[in-house]
């Protein structure tokens, strides 16, 4: 006998006594009860069930009159096997059966066992609660411990698919054998020794325990063995650290056998249990406190309880014993530690109490509403009702009443008690006592989102745990910024952590995949958050933009200065030489070239994008056309120096103006086609630069852009070729040499521009083009005009007609 289960018997006796004391509930009817032991044996269960039906023994406390026994219902059993074995017999005789513990899956079919009532909520709800609890604390690697019978097998077959569906894996499965007797020491030791490494070496810090209270006693032995093995390995005392979170189901109570009297209950400190809800009943604790060894005759359990719980022998108990201390009869149940007895009503005792009251209230309804069940007179004596047990079924299905604690008792259409599960936390104390603190509930009738609730602040955790709440994972969590990568040959809960690729993030733990940020966002350096990209363009506040704008303005001022000097000395020979108008046109176009580079600095808009490349292309074409015209003018002058030359009439301003106009109009035509077909427009490049949105001018048509550059390159090549051929013409003011060198600089700049432009991104691409514009323009300005500027300013003696007509030989 397990001492703690004696409360179940007392709850039955208390309920019967309470009902018999209520005069209006069952007038002139006295309830009684009989208790049979199944001995955890199928054969004995069937035998005692039949004895209950056909071989009744009287046990009617406080009832002295003769009686006629009539069986109205059976309560039992606590284990699933016992419940199903009893149902096999009782269903044949249509006798209502009330199970206050577990039950076999087959008994769940209410069509096969219509008179089977469960005083606990549906077990499927408990499975859902286990999964919700594991998900709440993110325990993905858990151990399972179950009894090795059909009920345990049903538990494993049900819970493991539910765990897998929710991303949880079972680290191990430990099955407690049911056929080991207490004296079969070799088999007991073998199971314990085999189980020690399973529990000790597993990374699972959360273990779900299903089955019967015997599982707790086996687990206590395993934990004791683990602590001893750890102490031996580490060469220190038996208080070696071993902490886990034990999660128990409603069928299990923390009850020790007499052999485990001195074991430390604190090994289960912090255990989380799903329990059947109970309530304190008036006078129940007083009833328990009144129980003593001097009970009236009829309680065949009290002597066994007293001897086991108080480690003494009862006088006149019979049999031999090794215990030399006799029981005094003054011992009290309230002095026992919680693992042997407790005064507060347990969930199982409360279920028994409600089952008795359900039968009583069904009989009361039958008596009150049907005249056919009224007592009959027989020679002046009153007989009991003529009622059969099966007739209670229709009443029990629809019964609803409040017990003395104020709780409503009713069954659903499946014969299940309509109630919730409480979630309790076990708190132990140094004196080997404990209390169960309610920290949550599992209520199927609660609003959505409130079915499972738990208060973490009230939870106590095992004292040996290094971290609370503890991790229960196959490996370390993959933190934000990483994603899980499956390990080959392992369960899906075991994985490696792989950093997120570029441009991707994971903002939660243990994500299977990294996700991309939106186009206008990019990952931070930890890759756990998307942050807005900054808009990037070459601005006037940027140091690079300031530098280029300064150079642009500086060269513009220099060009303007040169132009002013040339205008001031416009009547000098060196200015008049080689077409004065072309000189002014070239200087003005170079001035505009320097200024047009400012269009590339600042945030692009629609107007800027339309002007930027077209203005640059046309102005540069005018400049190069002017250089080409000056070169051709020099060559033509020498070719027409002979009398009768056919080109003589073309020499002069007319030829130069025609060259500039025609060459420039071609570029104007190209730009017009570009703007008319696929014009440039403001655009955002989200992908080229990490963390930046490049604000740029999309060229619209890359082909037209390179046509503009290609045409300028063509003009420059022609100018370079002509100037190169005319470089040796005998003239002191021959500009062919300077033009050759300026075109060499120009072509070098723009040949290197293309690959450099294509290899850069963002504002640096714009900076490359501005630099090319400035350097090529500065090359033209310096190579062509610096010699003349030097002569005009520093050597006015050379700026004479005699120098102009002097020839070299």
SULGICOR-V219867 format. One line per field, one symbol per residue. ss: DSSP state (H for helix, E for strand, C for the rest). A space follows every 50 residues. Layout:
ss = ???
This chain:
ss = CCHHHHHHHHHHHHHHHHHHCCCCCCCCCCCCCCCCCCCCCHHHHHHHHH HHHHCCCCCCCCCCCCCCCCCCCEECCCCHHHHHHHHHHHCCCCCCEEEC CCCCHHHHCCCCCCCEEECCCCHHHHHHHHHHHHHHCCCCEEEEEEECCH HHHHHHHHHHHHHHHCCCEEEEEEEECCCCCCCCHHHHHHHHHHHHHHHH HCCCCEEEECCCCHHHHHHHHHHHHHHHHHHHHHCCCCCCCCCCEEEECC CCCCCCCHHHCCCCHHHHCCCEEEEECCCCCCCHHHHHHCCCCCCCCCCC CHHHHHHHHHCCECCCCCCCCCCCCECCCCCCHHHCCCCCCCCCCCHHHH HHHHHHHHHHHHHHHHHHHCHHHCCCEECCEECCCCCCHHHHHHHHHHCE EECCCCCEEEECCCCEECCCEEEEEEEECCCCCEEEEEEEEECCCCCCCC CEEECHHHCCCCCCCCCCCCCCCCCCCCCCCEEEEECCCCCCCCEEEEEC CCCEECCCCCCCCCEECCCCEEECCCCCCEEECEEECCCCCCHHHHHHHH HHHHHHHHHHHHHHHHHHCCCCHHHHCCCHHHHHHHHHHHHHHHHHHHHH CCCCCHHHHHHHHHHHHHHHHHHHHHHHHHHHHHHHHHHCCCCCCCCHHH CCHHHHHHHHHHHHHHHHHHHHHHHHHCCCEEEEECCCCCCEEEEEEECC CHHHHHHHHHHHHHHHHHHHHHHHHCCCCCCCCCCHHHHHHHHHHHHHHH HHHHHHHHHCCCHHHHHHHHHHHHHHHHHHHHHHHHHHHHHHHCCHHHCC HHHHHCCCC
